[in-house]
Amino acid sequence: MGTRRVLVTGCSSGIGLAVAARLAKDELRRFKVVATMRDLGKRGALEKAAGGSLNKTLEIKQLDACCEASIRECVNSLPDRRVDILVNNAGVGMIGPLECQSIAAMKELFDTNFFGLARLVKEVLPDMKRRQSGHIVVMSSVMGIQGLLFNDVYSASKFAVEGFCESLAVQALKFHIKTTLVEPGPVVTEFERKVYEDAEKMDLSGTDEETARIFREIYLPYSKKVDDRKGGSVSVCVFGHVADDMTRKRGKTVVTLPRPLRYCLMNSFTEQAEGWEILAGSRWTIFSASLGSQCATGAGVHGSRGI
Ligand SMILES: NC(=O)c1ccc[n+]([C@@H]2O[C@H](COP(=O)([O-])OP(=O)(O)OC[C@H]3O[C@@H](n4cnc5c(N)ncnc54)[C@H](OP(=O)(O)O)[C@@H]3O)[C@@H](O)[C@H]2O)c1
């Protein structure tokens, strides 16, 4: 197979940056990476991570997942508009009592996490269908298969992503297009920092005292504790090799399975689940049990559900 062009969204930091840099440095030079971000002013970290691959196997382009025109402009700028692999990674978080969040903020989150995906897929799918090949990789979350207290809206957006992809995968397969959902547990990135910063500033006067207390005194400190302890490494083999090598704190998740629809990266979530059930609610038990046959924990290799 020749060089494949990979378009990655949300490469200014975190998982997108790591995936783009890792693919660009592939020893076998299997990928030409189009690393995109909405604000090119933030390209410094990616340029540093890309090193010698910059402007060779990795080019940086502007793309705002919330703007159809910017997506079209980016795809139109590529030779033959060819995107062999789309990595839809751009995403934002939101935590806190539902009563304290505005509908406008919820819509904004969905605009990135769900409609961003829909816009990207709408743009690349017709070309992939014509070529009868392609791979759509979507950064979902463990919260796309399990709701979590005070994550109502974020989790809902990832459930939407899961339903979208599960439906799309069937149609895509007819055209030899692969679909992959990556479902990470906590990963050390900018994500939590941004979410906690927003949460600290949140006006909790819209909710009752008990909910505000649980959020401030139990949820936030406990979540931070989990995040401080979490394994910071996610190595995703969705392209048939290790694609991402993030800074490690402890633990490592490596997925080396053939390509199913879902890659559930749960080890940091489950290994550090002490007390987590309380926050996750009763569904956790059902969830763990139902995943038991599919997810092997401890070894860091997790199963998944193919279609
Ligand atoms: N970190 C975790 O624990 C975790 C767990 C499960 C799933 N995920 C998912 O993984 C994905 C990446 O998150 P991350 O952890 O790497 O967080 P991150 O470091 O905050 O990266 C998120 C990226 O998305 C970009 N982005 C946000 N809105 C955008 C838009 N409208 N158009 C284009 N780019 C946009 C951000 O750009 P700016 O810098 O311009 O904001 C940033 O580059 C997200 O979809 C997230 O939901 C993360």
The ligand as an SDF file (V2000), in Angstrom:
LIG
                    3D

 48 52  0  0  0  0  0  0  0  0999 V2000
   -8.0520   13.7880   27.7870 N   0  0  0  0  0  0  0  0  0  0  0  0
   -8.9110   12.8510   28.1170 C   0  0  0  0  0  0  0  0  0  0  0  0
   -8.9270   12.3740   29.2500 O   0  0  0  0  0  0  0  0  0  0  0  0
   -9.8970   12.3270   27.0900 C   0  0  0  0  0  0  0  0  0  0  0  0
  -10.6170   11.1720   27.4030 C   0  0  0  0  0  0  0  0  0  0  0  0
  -11.5240   10.6680   26.4840 C   0  0  0  0  0  0  0  0  0  0  0  0
  -11.6910   11.2990   25.2820 C   0  0  0  0  0  0  0  0  0  0  0  0
  -11.0030   12.4290   24.9790 N   0  0  0  0  0  0  0  0  0  0  0  0
  -11.2580   13.0730   23.6830 C   0  0  0  0  0  0  0  0  0  0  0  0
  -10.0360   13.2010   22.9880 O   0  0  0  0  0  0  0  0  0  0  0  0
  -10.1200   14.3060   22.0930 C   0  0  0  0  0  0  0  0  0  0  0  0
   -8.8820   15.1730   22.2400 C   0  0  0  0  0  0  0  0  0  0  0  0
   -8.8490   15.7050   23.5390 O   0  0  0  0  0  0  0  0  0  0  0  0
   -7.4930   15.9800   24.3270 P   0  0  0  0  0  0  0  0  0  0  0  0
   -7.5630   15.2200   25.5790 O   0  0  0  0  0  0  0  0  0  0  0  0
   -6.3260   15.8170   23.4520 O   0  0  0  0  0  0  0  0  0  0  0  0
   -7.7400   17.5230   24.7370 O   0  0  0  0  0  0  0  0  0  0  0  0
   -6.9970   18.8660   24.3270 P   0  0  0  0  0  0  0  0  0  0  0  0
   -5.5540   18.7680   24.6300 O   0  0  0  0  0  0  0  0  0  0  0  0
   -7.8030   19.9420   24.9740 O   0  0  0  0  0  0  0  0  0  0  0  0
   -7.1790   18.9260   22.7410 O   0  0  0  0  0  0  0  0  0  0  0  0
   -8.4120   19.2330   22.1340 C   0  0  0  0  0  0  0  0  0  0  0  0
   -8.1260   19.7720   20.7780 C   0  0  0  0  0  0  0  0  0  0  0  0
   -9.3660   20.0380   20.1030 O   0  0  0  0  0  0  0  0  0  0  0  0
   -9.2610   21.3310   19.5450 C   0  0  0  0  0  0  0  0  0  0  0  0
  -10.5360   21.9490   19.2470 N   0  0  0  0  0  0  0  0  0  0  0  0
  -11.5230   22.3290   20.0910 C   0  0  0  0  0  0  0  0  0  0  0  0
  -12.5250   22.8860   19.3980 N   0  0  0  0  0  0  0  0  0  0  0  0
  -12.1600   22.8680   18.0900 C   0  0  0  0  0  0  0  0  0  0  0  0
  -12.7590   23.2900   16.8860 C   0  0  0  0  0  0  0  0  0  0  0  0
  -13.9490   23.8940   16.8620 N   0  0  0  0  0  0  0  0  0  0  0  0
  -12.0970   23.1010   15.7210 N   0  0  0  0  0  0  0  0  0  0  0  0
  -10.8890   22.5020   15.7130 C   0  0  0  0  0  0  0  0  0  0  0  0
  -10.2570   22.1050   16.8170 N   0  0  0  0  0  0  0  0  0  0  0  0
  -10.8860   22.2840   17.9950 C   0  0  0  0  0  0  0  0  0  0  0  0
   -8.4470   22.1230   20.5460 C   0  0  0  0  0  0  0  0  0  0  0  0
   -7.9890   23.3220   19.9390 O   0  0  0  0  0  0  0  0  0  0  0  0
   -7.7410   24.6890   20.7630 P   0  0  0  0  0  0  0  0  0  0  0  0
   -6.3720   24.5560   21.3340 O   0  0  0  0  0  0  0  0  0  0  0  0
   -7.8530   25.7470   19.7200 O   0  0  0  0  0  0  0  0  0  0  0  0
   -8.8120   24.7580   21.8120 O   0  0  0  0  0  0  0  0  0  0  0  0
   -7.3550   21.1010   20.8220 C   0  0  0  0  0  0  0  0  0  0  0  0
   -6.4110   21.0980   19.7920 O   0  0  0  0  0  0  0  0  0  0  0  0
  -11.4270   15.0210   22.4080 C   0  0  0  0  0  0  0  0  0  0  0  0
  -12.4030   14.6740   21.4380 O   0  0  0  0  0  0  0  0  0  0  0  0
  -11.8200   14.4770   23.7700 C   0  0  0  0  0  0  0  0  0  0  0  0
  -13.2090   14.4960   23.9550 O   0  0  0  0  0  0  0  0  0  0  0  0
  -10.0950   12.9650   25.8620 C   0  0  0  0  0  0  0  0  0  0  0  0
  1  2  1  0
  2  3  2  0
  2  4  1  0
  4  5  1  0
  4 48  2  0
  5  6  2  0
  6  7  1  0
  7  8  2  0
  8  9  1  0
  8 48  1  0
  9 10  1  0
  9 46  1  0
 10 11  1  0
 11 12  1  0
 11 44  1  0
 12 13  1  0
 13 14  1  0
 14 15  2  0
 14 16  1  0
 14 17  1  0
 17 18  1  0
 18 19  2  0
 18 20  1  0
 18 21  1  0
 21 22  1  0
 22 23  1  0
 23 24  1  0
 23 42  1  0
 24 25  1  0
 25 26  1  0
 25 36  1  0
 26 27  1  0
 26 35  1  0
 27 28  2  0
 28 29  1  0
 29 30  1  0
 29 35  2  0
 30 31  1  0
 30 32  2  0
 32 33  1  0
 33 34  2  0
 34 35  1  0
 36 37  1  0
 36 42  1  0
 37 38  1  0
 38 39  2  0
 38 40  1  0
 38 41  1  0
 42 43  1  0
 44 45  1  0
 44 46  1  0
 46 47  1  0
M  CHG  2   8   1  16  -1
M  END
$$$$
